[in-house]
């Protein structure tokens, strides 16, 4: 039921707090003082009711209407929570097979009735059978519901397994496709290198393109890195640049050099022959 009174127009959290205070025995005077002092309540009253404060009459009407409905909802929720808690306890106690236990109890009742039967179809015996038959139908309906739920759970598990299997097949099929050069070229058609990505970002933000190093400078850096890896001394600067600040860049043809150090114990072919000691000074 929709309500349009002063209290009904208040935010829900304020209404719930008011209902809790009323349930705990809050009196009208203290409730009105608390309500009319809230900034949110003042804003609603100024906007919709010309700033007129909530009165005792408004509180009484809310107690008979909105508060009563809230109490009924709370009682329903409390009962639902208790039933859910009881259901969990019963499920744990019966290992999730409550209807199976009920069917067993009913079968025992049938056995007890037949054990005391003398073979005559008396009215008393017929009443017992009718009562047991009605219970049997109810238990059958309950067990049918349990079996339907079990079938649904099994179907859910089966579909989940099929979905996982289908995903694995799709991935394997895609991997087979990726081995095809034409498909691989199609996949990489829109791929851009990190250098191209950086160039596009610079273009979007209006920045200058990143300067590209000359081929000779890049070759010189490569040669320097190779010397550093193999522990070779840096290449000396050429004549005309004693400090090496303005040395000529290394040409690409100069990047290939022999990495084997010459053996100082062996004479070079261009070195002069060793001078033998003179024998004229000997006695």
Buried (B, 14 or more C-beta within 10 A) or exposed (E): EEBEBBBBBBEEEBBEBBBEBBEEEBEEEEBBEBBEEBEEBBEBBEEEBEEEBBEEEBBEBBBEBBBEEBBEEBEEEEEEEEEEEEEEEEEEEEEEEBBBEBBEEBEEBBEEBEEEEEEEEEEEBEEBBEEBEEBBEEBEEBBEEBEEEEEEEEEEEEEEEEEEEEEEEEEEEEEEEEEEEEEEEEEEEEEEEEEEEBBEEEEEEEEEEEEEEEEBEBBBEEBBEBBEEEEBEEBEBEEEEEEEEEBEBBEBEBBEEEEEEEEEEEEEEEEEEEEEEEEEEEE
